[in-house]
Amino acid sequence: MSSTKPANPPGRSRARDDCTDTTPAITVRVGHPSVRAHVTPASDGTGPGRETLITSFLVVWQPMPPPLPLWIRFLKEAPFGTQRVRAQDLHWDGKFLSIELLEESDIEAYAAEMAQWVEYANSELSQCERSPAALAYKEARRRASEIQTRLRR
């Protein structure tokens, strides 16, 4: 496993563009991570039967309640972190956020950033209520109610 980070992926649409009037604003919490060691033999080419071991760590967080796909997009688009510690590098399998790391200092750095990324995703999701689609829908509902009231008179 390489310890270098890939370049930033090509631009994609912002998650905010997918906000709709039906997007529920839920608040997701993420606790402390679970860390599991993984050891893999790797041949070092020094002779038959000789091998070295590579140790990596799988770091896993379980968001509660299970977040919407849009929330995951907001989390991965968090505009802060470092070149080595980025929310976009987290993997989501539908139940857990995870990343495989080689260095203990990287584990601590991801754990430190996670709370801020979660706060950012929660904040962005709550802003969906003020998206153009949500505001237009809210205005249309208000007008429909006024029309209905007028027709009852």
C-alpha positions as CSV (number, residue, x, y, z in Angstrom):
1,M,0.0,0.0,0.0
2,S,1.4,3.4,-1.0
3,S,1.6,6.1,1.6
4,T,1.3,8.9,-1.0
5,K,-2.1,10.5,-1.7
6,P,-3.5,10.7,-5.2
7,A,-4.1,14.1,-6.8
8,N,-7.5,15.7,-6.3
9,P,-10.2,14.0,-8.4
10,P,-11.7,15.9,-11.3
11,G,-14.4,18.5,-10.4
12,R,-17.9,17.3,-9.7
13,S,-21.1,19.0,-8.9
14,R,-21.5,20.3,-5.5
15,A,-23.8,18.2,-3.2
16,R,-25.8,21.4,-2.5
17,D,-27.1,21.3,-6.1
18,D,-29.0,18.1,-5.1
19,C,-30.9,19.7,-2.3
20,T,-34.6,19.5,-2.8
21,D,-37.8,20.5,-0.9
22,T,-38.1,16.9,0.4
23,T,-34.5,16.7,1.8
24,P,-34.9,16.0,5.5
25,A,-32.5,17.8,7.8
26,I,-31.3,15.1,10.2
27,T,-28.4,15.5,12.6
28,V,-25.9,12.7,12.4
29,R,-23.5,11.8,15.2
30,V,-20.2,9.9,14.8
31,G,-18.4,8.6,17.8
32,H,-14.9,7.4,18.4
33,P,-13.4,5.2,15.7
34,S,-12.7,1.5,16.0
35,V,-9.1,0.6,14.9
36,R,-8.1,-2.9,13.6
37,A,-4.6,-4.0,12.6
38,H,-4.0,-5.7,9.3
39,V,-0.7,-7.4,8.6
40,T,0.2,-8.5,5.1
41,P,3.4,-10.3,4.0
42,A,5.3,-8.7,1.2
43,S,8.3,-10.2,-0.5
44,D,11.3,-8.0,-0.3
45,G,13.2,-9.9,-3.0
46,T,16.2,-10.8,-0.8
47,G,15.9,-14.5,-1.3
48,P,13.6,-17.5,-1.3
49,G,11.3,-17.7,1.7
50,R,12.3,-14.3,3.0
51,E,9.5,-11.8,3.4
52,T,8.7,-8.6,5.3
53,L,5.5,-7.7,6.9
54,I,3.5,-4.6,6.2
55,T,1.2,-3.4,8.9
56,S,-1.7,-1.1,8.2
57,F,-4.7,-0.1,10.3
58,L,-8.4,0.0,9.3
59,V,-10.1,2.9,11.0
60,V,-13.9,2.7,11.1
61,W,-16.6,5.1,12.3
62,Q,-20.3,4.3,12.5
63,P,-22.6,7.3,11.9
64,M,-25.9,7.3,13.8
65,P,-28.6,7.5,12.6
66,P,-27.6,6.1,9.2
67,P,-27.0,9.2,7.0
68,L,-28.5,10.0,3.7
69,P,-26.3,9.7,0.6
70,L,-26.5,13.5,0.3
71,W,-25.0,13.8,3.8
72,I,-22.1,11.6,2.8
73,R,-21.5,13.8,-0.2
74,F,-21.5,16.9,2.1
75,L,-19.0,15.1,4.4
76,K,-16.7,14.2,1.6
77,E,-16.8,17.8,0.2
78,A,-15.8,19.3,3.5
79,P,-13.4,22.1,2.4
80,F,-10.8,21.6,5.2
81,G,-8.3,19.1,6.3
82,T,-4.7,18.7,5.0
83,Q,-3.1,17.3,1.9
84,R,-2.7,13.9,3.7
85,V,-5.9,14.1,5.8
86,R,-9.0,14.6,3.5
87,A,-12.6,13.7,4.0
88,Q,-12.8,12.7,0.4
89,D,-10.5,9.8,1.0
90,L,-13.0,8.2,3.4
91,H,-14.9,5.1,2.1
92,W,-18.6,4.6,2.8
93,D,-20.1,1.1,2.5
94,G,-23.7,2.1,3.5
95,K,-23.1,1.5,7.2
96,F,-19.5,2.6,8.1
97,L,-17.0,5.3,7.1
98,S,-13.5,3.8,6.9
99,I,-10.0,4.4,5.8
100,E,-6.9,2.2,5.8
101,L,-3.8,4.0,7.1
102,L,-0.2,3.1,7.7
103,E,0.8,5.7,10.3
104,E,-0.5,6.2,13.8
105,S,-0.2,9.9,13.5
106,D,-2.6,9.8,10.5
107,I,-5.1,7.8,12.5
108,E,-5.0,10.6,15.2
109,A,-5.3,13.3,12.5
110,Y,-8.4,11.7,10.9
111,A,-10.0,11.2,14.4
112,A,-9.4,14.9,15.2
113,E,-10.9,16.1,11.9
114,M,-13.9,13.8,11.9
115,A,-15.9,15.9,14.3
116,Q,-15.5,19.0,12.2
117,W,-16.4,17.1,9.0
118,V,-19.5,15.8,10.6
119,E,-20.5,19.3,11.9
120,Y,-20.0,20.6,8.3
121,A,-22.1,17.9,6.7
122,N,-24.9,18.4,9.3
123,S,-24.8,22.2,8.7
124,E,-24.9,21.8,4.9
125,L,-27.8,19.4,5.1
126,S,-29.7,21.8,7.3
127,Q,-29.2,24.5,4.7
128,C,-31.1,22.4,2.1
129,E,-34.2,23.8,3.7
130,R,-33.1,27.1,2.2
131,S,-32.2,25.8,-1.3
132,P,-34.0,27.5,-4.2
133,A,-36.1,24.4,-4.7
134,A,-37.1,24.2,-1.1
135,L,-37.9,28.0,-0.9
136,A,-39.9,27.8,-4.1
137,Y,-41.9,24.9,-2.8
138,K,-42.5,26.6,0.5
139,E,-43.8,29.7,-1.4
140,A,-46.0,27.6,-3.6
141,R,-47.5,25.8,-0.6
142,R,-48.2,29.3,1.0
143,R,-49.9,30.5,-2.2
144,A,-51.9,27.3,-2.5
145,S,-53.2,27.7,1.1
146,E,-54.2,31.3,0.3
147,I,-56.1,30.2,-2.8
148,Q,-57.8,27.5,-0.9
149,T,-58.9,29.9,1.8
150,R,-60.2,32.4,-0.7
151,L,-62.2,29.6,-2.4
152,R,-63.9,28.6,0.8
153,R,-65.3,32.1,1.4
